[in-house]
Amino acid sequence: EARDGDRRLGNFALPIAASLAAALDQPAPLGVDKLRPLVEGFEGLPRAELAPELEAQLRGYQLQGVRWISFLRRAGLGGLLADDMGLGKTLQTIAGLSGRALVVCPASLVPTWQQELARFRPDLRVLTYHGERRQLVEADVTLTTYALLRRDSESLCAVQWDIAVLDEAQGIKNPESQTAACAFKLRAPCRLALTGTPIENRLGELWSLMHFANPGLLGGRKKFETKFVAPIESGREQPLRELRKRIAPFVLRRLKRDVATELPPRTEMVRYVTLDSRERALYDALYAAARGQVLQTSEGKTRNYLGALEALLRLRQAACHSDLVPGQAAKRSSKVTSLVEALSVASEEGHRALVFSQWTGFLDLIEPELRTADLSFVRLDGSTPDRGAVVADFQRPDGPPVMLISLKAGGVGLTLTAADTVFLCDPWWNPAVEAQAADRVHRIGQERPVLLCRLISLGTVEERILKLQERKRALFDAALEGSGVAAGLTRDDLLELLEPIESPS
């Protein structure tokens, strides 16, 4: 599985082969000594020769990242740069580019890459492969999107690149997707995946990222599930240690708390909301119907997974604003009232805030309440035509005190350090998504302490989601940082969320 089309053993497999040779008292494979700096924790990585045209002063950890990327590139290896969000993965990658490079990113990040390349490496010829009249011509860096990787896969995969980069590489977390299949076919001796959230839901997502970087490193999917996922999720430590050891040379992850010590502290709090009698009655009615349906359909072997998701969606909407629930109409919401009160106090004290929701319909309901409270705001969601103008408006020293922002639109590619407060209006059971929202504010350039506030309705499914998030964090930490044992999100997790919650008196 670790051999290429010509049956040659991939360089990434040499450390594993060396361990096998030692166990069998056989000579180590040729070339393994050259990889010793990777195996021994990156301390002995050779100095990277930075391009004289590089217009950037790299921090110490960023320079180490460039050394690591350069080493991988020269050795014909792939890797996963999984630094915490806001630590400059884009800059490190740009500094480590050499030869003919392909960069694939979400469409919303194309302008960011264009600006960063022009800013840090003005010497490079950049081709933005996009638009109806796109042509694949010679350039130092070819910049394109995941949509075009799928659409023009034949053309992009025909080129022999020196390095292929996937930004926000969680976009290929599903190995069965067309996007992942096209990414796996890219021809490049060095393939680099960039993401601050390499595991969002299941340990299996790590297989897809590593299969892109070094095909065969973790074996086939079925073997990976059998050898690693199943035993790790059952609580066994030995497979977890073996997995970390195998991927360690090819994963570089630093946390802000460890390397960006100049960043101000981030405080997290929960602001609990009590539903009024009308909201409680609606929620309880929805809950009774949902739980009855799920229990009825889960008595046999087949569990109504989609039914559980639909029921949870309605319960989560009812916990935020009754008007979000189909067939219901309401002019007020206890959660919106609590949010506006908090925003008014924050604004009076000189703070500026981001307000996140996964539902644009919820943002629609918040807007009139902000106007009534005389709080000026800007808004950013998937329909915003000019993201850059909205961000620039908010980032002005005299910009509005509030930005409404959809969780999906604000998850990547934004720096919003003018704000120092983040409100998460509706919890998501994937903590990585919420972390992306908070990191729009808590990143290099922020000078003030940051407050992250979750709005949680008492006696609702939102309380259970908070508990589930802790299990999701364990999944992430176990694979990459060596603590705890992983557990993925299962159908039983979703059904568990419908277990009774004691309603507040």
C-alpha positions in Angstrom: 0.0 0.0 0.0 3.0 2.3 0.5 4.4 1.6 -3.0 3.8 3.8 -6.0 2.8 2.8 -9.5 6.3 1.5 -10.2 6.2 -0.5 -7.0 8.8 1.7 -5.4 8.5 2.2 -1.6 7.5 5.8 -0.9 10.0 7.9 1.1 7.4 8.5 3.8 7.4 4.7 4.6 11.2 4.5 5.2 10.9 5.2 9.0 8.3 2.4 9.3 10.5 0.1 7.2 13.5 0.9 9.4 11.6 -0.1 12.5 10.6 -3.4 10.8 14.2 -4.0 9.7 15.5 -3.4 13.3 12.9 -5.9 14.7 14.1 -8.5 12.1 17.8 -7.7 12.8 18.2 -6.6 9.2 20.0 -3.5 7.7 18.0 -0.3 7.6 16.7 0.7 4.2 18.8 3.1 2.1 17.9 6.8 2.6 16.4 6.5 6.0 19.3 8.5 7.6 18.3 11.5 5.6 14.9 11.5 7.3 16.3 11.4 10.8 15.4 15.1 11.5 11.8 14.3 10.9 11.7 11.2 13.0 13.5 12.9 15.9 11.1 15.8 16.4 12.2 18.4 13.8 15.0 19.7 16.0 17.7 18.9 13.5 16.0 20.3 10.5 18.5 22.1 8.2 18.2 25.8 7.7 15.9 26.9 5.0 17.3 29.2 2.4 14.6 31.9 2.3 14.1 33.7 -1.0 15.8 37.1 -1.0 12.6 38.6 -2.3 10.6 37.5 0.7 9.0 40.6 2.2 8.3 39.3 5.7 9.9 39.0 9.1 9.2 35.5 10.3 8.6 34.6 13.9 10.7 31.7 15.3 7.9 29.1 15.1 7.1 30.3 11.5 10.8 29.9 10.5 10.7 26.3 11.9 7.6 25.7 9.8 9.3 26.9 6.6 12.3 24.6 7.4 9.8 21.7 7.8 8.1 22.5 4.5 11.4 22.9 2.7 12.7 19.6 4.1 9.5 17.8 2.9 9.8 19.4 -0.5 13.4 18.4 -1.0 12.7 14.8 0.3 9.6 14.4 -1.9 7.3 14.0 1.1 3.9 15.4 1.9 2.7 16.9 5.2 -0.1 18.4 7.2 0.4 21.9 8.5 -2.2 22.0 11.3 -1.2 25.1 13.2 -3.8 26.8 15.3 -5.8 29.3 13.3 -4.2 32.7 13.2 -0.6 31.6 13.4 0.2 32.3 9.7 -0.1 29.0 7.8 -0.4 30.9 4.6 2.8 33.0 5.2 4.8 29.9 6.1 3.6 28.1 2.9 4.4 31.1 0.7 7.9 31.3 2.2 8.4 27.6 1.6 7.3 27.5 -2.1 9.7 26.6 -4.8 9.3 25.5 -8.4 5.9 25.2 -10.0 3.2 25.3 -7.3 -0.5 24.7 -7.3 -2.6 26.2 -4.5 -6.3 25.0 -4.2 -8.5 27.0 -1.8 -12.2 27.9 -1.2 -13.4 30.6 -3.6 -13.7 33.0 -0.7 -10.0 32.8 0.0 -8.7 33.5 -3.5 -8.4 37.2 -2.9 -6.6 36.6 0.4 -4.0 34.4 -1.4 -3.6 36.9 -4.2 -3.0 39.7 -1.7 -0.6 37.6 0.5 1.4 36.5 -2.5 1.7 40.0 -3.8 2.7 41.3 -0.4 5.2 38.6 0.7 6.6 37.3 -2.7 6.1 40.0 -5.3 8.7 38.2 -7.4 6.5 35.3 -8.1 4.4 35.0 -11.3 0.9 34.2 -10.1 -1.9 32.7 -12.3 -5.4 32.9 -10.9 -7.0 30.0 -12.7 -10.6 31.1 -12.5 -13.4 32.5 -14.5 -15.0 31.5 -17.9 -11.9 32.3 -19.9 -9.4 30.6 -17.7 -6.3 29.2 -19.3 -3.7 27.0 -17.7 -0.4 28.7 -18.6 3.1 28.6 -17.1 3.4 30.4 -13.8 5.3 30.1 -10.5 2.0 29.8 -8.5 -1.3 28.7 -10.0 -4.1 29.6 -7.7 -7.5 27.9 -8.1 -10.6 26.7 -6.2 -12.0 23.3 -5.1 -14.9 23.7 -7.5 -12.5 24.1 -10.4 -10.4 21.2 -9.2 -13.4 19.1 -9.7 -14.5 20.6 -12.9 -11.1 20.8 -14.6 -9.6 17.8 -12.9 -8.2 16.3 -16.1 -6.2 19.5 -17.0 -5.0 20.2 -13.5 -4.0 16.6 -12.8 -2.1 16.3 -16.1 0.5 18.9 -15.0 3.5 17.7 -13.0 3.6 20.2 -10.2 6.6 20.6 -7.8 4.3 21.2 -4.9 0.5 21.0 -4.5 -1.1 22.8 -1.6 -4.7 22.4 -0.3 -5.8 25.3 1.9 -8.6 24.6 4.4 -7.9 21.0 3.5 -10.8 19.8 5.7 -12.6 20.2 2.3 -11.4 16.7 1.4 -12.3 15.1 4.8 -14.8 12.8 3.0 -12.6 10.4 1.0 -15.6 9.4 -1.1 -16.3 12.9 -2.3 -15.4 14.0 -5.8 -13.3 16.7 -4.4 -11.1 14.3 -2.5 -10.9 11.9 -5.5 -9.6 14.7 -7.7 -7.1 15.9 -5.0 -5.7 12.4 -4.7 -4.9 12.4 -8.4 -2.8 15.5 -8.4 0.8 14.9 -9.5 3.3 16.4 -7.2 6.2 14.9 -5.2 5.3 17.3 -2.3 1.7 17.6 -1.3 0.8 19.9 1.6 -2.5 20.1 3.4 -3.3 23.2 5.5 -6.0 23.2 8.1 -6.4 24.3 11.7 -9.1 21.6 12.1 -7.8 18.3 10.6 -10.5 16.4 12.6 -13.9 17.8 12.7 -16.2 14.9 13.4 -14.5 11.5 13.0 -11.0 10.0 13.2 -11.5 8.7 9.7 -11.2 12.3 8.4 -7.5 12.1 9.3 -7.0 9.2 6.9 -8.2 11.3 4.0 -5.8 14.2 4.7 -2.9 11.9 5.2 -3.8 9.9 2.1 -3.5 13.1 0.1 -0.2 14.0 1.7 1.4 10.6 1.6 -0.8 7.9 -0.1 -0.4 4.6 1.7 1.0 5.9 5.0 -2.0 4.8 6.9 -2.9 1.9 4.7 -6.2 1.4 3.0 -9.4 2.8 4.5 -10.8 -0.5 5.6 -7.5 -1.5 7.3 -7.3 2.0 8.9 -10.8 1.5 10.4 -10.0 -1.9 11.6 -6.5 -1.2 13.0 -6.9 2.2 14.4 -10.4 3.7 14.5 -12.3 0.8 16.0 -9.8 0.0 18.8 -9.2 3.7 19.6 -12.9 4.4 19.9 -13.2 1.4 22.2 -10.6 2.9 24.5 -7.4 1.1 23.7 -4.2 3.2 24.1 -1.7 1.1 22.2 -3.3 1.8 18.7 -3.5 5.5 19.6 0.2 5.6 20.4 1.1 3.8 17.2 -1.1 6.1 15.1 0.6 9.2 16.6 4.0 7.8 16.1 3.3 7.0 12.5 1.9 10.4 11.5 4.2 12.5 13.8 6.9 13.2 11.2 4.4 14.5 8.7 2.2 16.7 11.0 3.3 20.0 12.3 0.9 21.6 14.8 1.5 24.5 17.2 -1.0 26.1 19.5 -1.4 29.8 20.1 -1.0 29.5 23.8 2.5 27.9 23.2 4.0 30.0 20.5 2.1 33.3 20.4 2.6 34.2 24.0 2.1 37.9 23.2 -1.5 37.3 22.5 -3.9 38.6 25.2 -5.9 36.0 27.1 -9.2 34.5 25.9 -12.0 34.0 28.3 -15.0 31.8 27.7 -18.3 32.0 29.4 -21.9 30.8 29.1 -24.8 33.2 29.3 -27.9 31.2 30.2 -31.3 32.2 29.0 -34.7 31.2 30.5 -37.4 30.7 27.9 -40.7 32.4 28.6 -43.9 30.4 29.1 -44.9 30.6 25.4 -41.5 29.5 24.2 -41.3 26.7 26.8 -44.7 25.4 25.8 -43.7 25.2 22.1 -40.3 23.6 23.0 -41.9 21.0 25.2 -44.5 20.1 22.6 -41.8 19.7 20.0 -39.7 17.7 22.4 -42.5 15.3 23.3 -43.3 14.7 19.6 -39.7 14.2 18.7 -38.8 11.9 21.5 -41.9 9.8 20.9 -41.1 9.5 17.2 -37.5 8.5 17.9 -38.3 6.0 20.6 -40.9 4.4 18.3 -38.5 4.0 15.4 -35.5 2.9 17.4 -37.0 -0.1 19.2 -35.9 -2.4 16.3 -32.5 -2.7 14.7 -33.0 0.3 12.4 -32.7 3.7 14.0 -34.2 6.8 12.5 -31.0 8.8 12.1 -32.4 11.4 9.7 -35.5 11.7 11.9 -33.3 12.4 14.9 -31.5 15.1 12.9 -34.7 16.7 11.8 -36.1 16.6 15.4 -32.9 18.1 16.8 -32.9 20.9 14.2 -36.5 21.9 15.3 -35.6 21.8 19.0 -32.5 23.9 18.4 -34.4 26.4 16.5 -37.1 26.6 19.2 -34.4 27.2 21.8 -33.3 30.3 19.8 -36.5 31.9 18.4 -39.9 30.4 17.9 -40.2 32.2 14.5 -37.5 29.9 13.1 -39.8 26.9 13.5 -41.9 26.2 10.4 -45.6 27.0 11.0 -44.8 29.3 14.0 -44.8 33.1 14.3 -43.3 35.1 17.1 -42.2 38.8 17.5 -39.8 38.3 20.4 -37.3 35.9 21.7 -35.8 35.6 25.1 -32.4 34.8 23.6 -32.4 37.8 21.3 -33.5 40.0 24.2 -30.6 38.7 26.3 -28.2 39.1 23.4 -29.2 42.8 22.7 -28.9 43.6 26.4 -25.3 42.2 26.4 -24.4 44.0 23.2 -25.7 47.3 24.6 -23.6 47.0 27.7 -20.5 45.9 25.7 -20.9 48.9 23.3 -21.3 51.3 26.2 -18.0 50.0 27.7 -16.2 50.5 24.4 -16.2 46.9 23.2 -17.0 45.7 19.7 -18.6 42.3 19.0 -19.1 39.6 16.4 -22.5 37.8 16.6 -22.4 34.4 15.0 -25.4 32.2 14.0 -25.5 29.2 11.7 -28.9 30.4 10.5 -29.2 33.6 8.3 -32.9 33.6 9.3 -31.9 34.1 12.9 -29.7 37.0 11.9 -32.7 38.4 10.0 -34.6 38.3 13.3 -31.8 39.9 15.3 -31.4 42.9 12.9 -34.6 44.8 13.8 -33.9 44.4 17.5 -30.5 46.0 17.0 -32.1 48.9 15.2 -34.6 49.4 18.0 -31.7 49.4 20.5 -29.9 52.0 18.3 -26.9 49.7 17.7 -25.3 50.1 14.3 -24.0 47.0 12.6 -22.7 45.4 9.4 -23.5 41.9 8.2 -21.6 39.2 6.5 -23.1 36.0 5.1 -22.9 33.8 2.0 -24.9 36.3 0.0 -22.6 39.3 0.7 -21.3 40.4 -2.6 -18.2 42.3 -1.4 -16.8 40.6 1.7 -13.7 42.8 1.6 -15.7 46.1 1.8 -17.7 44.8 4.8 -14.6 43.7 6.7 -12.8 47.0 5.9 -15.9 48.9 7.2 -15.9 47.0 10.4 -12.2 47.1 11.0 -12.2 51.0 10.8 -11.3 52.5 14.2 -14.7 54.2 14.1 -16.5 51.3 12.6 -19.9 49.9 13.9 -19.9 48.1 17.2 -21.5 44.9 15.9 -21.0 42.6 13.0 -23.6 39.9 12.3 -22.0 37.0 10.7 -23.1 33.5 9.6 -21.0 30.6 11.0 -20.3 29.3 7.5 -19.3 32.6 5.9 -17.1 33.6 8.9 -15.4 30.3 9.4 -12.3 30.9 7.2 -10.2 33.6 5.8 -11.2 36.5 8.0 -9.2 38.7 10.4 -11.5 40.8 12.5 -9.3 42.0 15.3 -11.3 45.3 15.7 -13.6 43.1 17.8 -12.8 41.8 21.2 -16.0 40.0 22.0 -17.7 37.0 20.3 -21.3 35.9 20.8 -22.2 32.4 19.7 -26.0 32.5 19.4 -26.6 28.8 18.8 -24.2 26.1 19.8 -23.0 23.6 17.2 -22.0 20.0 18.2 -18.7 20.4 16.4 -16.4 22.5 18.6 -13.9 23.0 15.7 -16.5 25.2 13.9 -17.0 27.3 17.0 -13.2 27.6 17.4 -12.9 29.0 13.9 -15.4 31.7 14.8 -13.5 32.7 17.9 -10.2 32.7 16.0 -11.5 35.5 13.7 -10.8 37.7 16.7 -8.1 36.0 18.8 -5.2 36.0 16.4 -2.0 37.9 15.8 -2.7 41.6 15.8 -5.2 41.4 18.6 -4.1 43.6 21.5 -7.1 43.3 23.9 -8.4 40.4 26.0 -11.0 38.4 24.1 -14.3 37.3 25.5 -16.2 34.3 23.9 -19.8 34.1 25.1 -22.1 31.2 24.3 -25.9 31.9 24.6 -27.5 28.7 26.0 -31.2 28.2 26.7 -31.8 26.4 29.9 -33.6 23.1 29.9 -33.1 22.5 26.2 -31.0 20.3 23.9 -28.4 23.1 23.8 -27.2 22.0 27.3 -26.6 18.5 26.0 -24.6 19.9 23.0 -22.1 21.5 25.3 -21.4 18.1 26.9 -21.1 16.5 23.5 -18.5 19.1 22.5 -16.2 18.0 25.2 -16.2 14.5 23.7 -15.4 16.0 20.2 -12.5 17.9 21.6 -11.1 14.6 23.0 -11.2 13.2 19.5 -9.1 16.0 18.2 -6.6 16.0 21.0 -6.1 12.3 21.1 -4.9 12.0 17.6 -2.8 15.1 17.3 -1.8 16.1 20.8 -1.6 12.9 22.7 -4.3 13.3 25.4 -7.4 11.2 26.0 -9.0 8.7 23.8 -11.0 9.6 20.7 -14.7 9.0 20.1 -16.5 10.0 17.0 -20.0 11.3 16.5 -22.3 8.4 16.1 -26.0 7.9 15.6 -26.3 7.1 19.2 -24.8 10.5 20.1 -27.6 12.2 18.2 -30.2 10.0 19.8 -28.7 10.7 23.2 -29.3 14.4 22.7 -33.0 13.6 22.9 -32.7 12.1 26.4 -34.9 14.0 28.9 -33.5 17.3 30.4 -34.9 18.5 33.6 -36.8 21.7 32.9 -36.0 24.7 35.1 -38.7 25.5 37.6 
